Amino acid sequence: MKGKSVDVSGGDVVNEEAQRLRKENDDLKRKLSEVLCLAGEDRVLYLQNEVMELRRKVGDKQVNEDVITSLKTEISELKQSAFMKINFEQEIAGLRKEVSVLRDQNERVVSEAGQWREQALRPGNKWGSVVLQTPEVTNRGSPKPHWTDNVREGEKWKAEYRNLQSLHRLANIEAEALKEKRAEAEARRMEAEKQVKVLEEEMRKLMASGERGNEGNIGGTNLKERLEEAALRSARKGVKATPGRMGVRAASSSARPEKELTPKQVATSVNDRTEFTEEQKRQLRMLRKAGLEPMCKEEGVKLGKFEDTVCDLAEARARKAFGGVAGPSKGTSSIQEVSDDASKSSGDAEEDEGKSVEL
């Protein structure tokens, strides 16, 4: 009986297990058939739900990646700030060390000064008068800046920029000074060129007069004697003998016979007048036309072209300085030679009585 009961119970268990497995298998087949065999709107809804679920998972993944990236950035910033903090702490430690060294040095100097003061005030001191005050040290530092390690980069650039600005101002001042010196040198050069031109003109005149004198001597006539005779004749008859100077009248020659002008004096006066006129022209050319207007009013000269006005003013001043009326030519003098041939000596002597000789 016992053996049969055991067999019956074991068979029931096996049957129950087989039924349970069969039931689970049917459920799985049904679910699988529902998933695979969906049709119409049910299958579309199922697929949409699947897509939304996948998108949600992808979005969660991207959010997680963004969070990780932000965390990494924050960690790098924290590392950089920690590094800067370490450098700042090291800099502070260096400054503290330097301050402590300076304090020790100051204390040592103060103690040495106290010892020197006590020794100086000690009775029986044979050193004489001792200065008890701290001597003032002159500023012997170089004007060139020297950078230190504790100066920041921004301050360095600012100081260098200020230094460049000062150098730029100094360069501008030097350039202005050089321009002024160059202008002065140019003015002096132009003045020298004008003087050289005047001297060359005078040399040409002197050479021309010398050549004329030589030609007169070569021709067999004495030009000096002829000029003296012509000047004496014109002076006796009251005719103008030199350009810009009135001839001596007969009455004045009779009243003052001892002061008659010789040909040499006449030539000297003409040369002085010419030099005076050229000098006045040179000075007047350095002015502008507006500056010549008051001078024209003062001298009674009509204001016209610049060069003509300069010549008129120079002649007016020459008349005022030397007297007489200016000659027909401006600043030039011509010599009229009188023929002194043997065949025409008498006729030429009579014609020269009414002529004016210009030197």
Secondary structure, DSSP 8 states (H G I E B T S, - for coil): -HHHHHHHHHHHHHHHHHHHHHHHHHHHHHHHHHHHT--THHHHHHHHHHHHHHHHHHHHHHHHHHHHHHHHHHHHHHHHHHHHHHHHHHHHHHHHHHHHHHHHHHHHHHHHHHHHHHHHHSTT--S-----S---------SS----TTS-HHHHHHHHHHHHHHHHHHHHHHHHHHHHHHHHHHHHHHHHHHHHHHHHHHHHHHHHHHHHHHHHHHTT--HHHHHHHHHHHHHHTT---BTTB----HHHHHH-GGG---HHHHHHHHHHHHHHHHHHHHHHHTS-HHHHHHHHHHHT----SHHHHHHHHHHHHHHHHH-S---SSSS----------STTHHHHHHHGGG-----
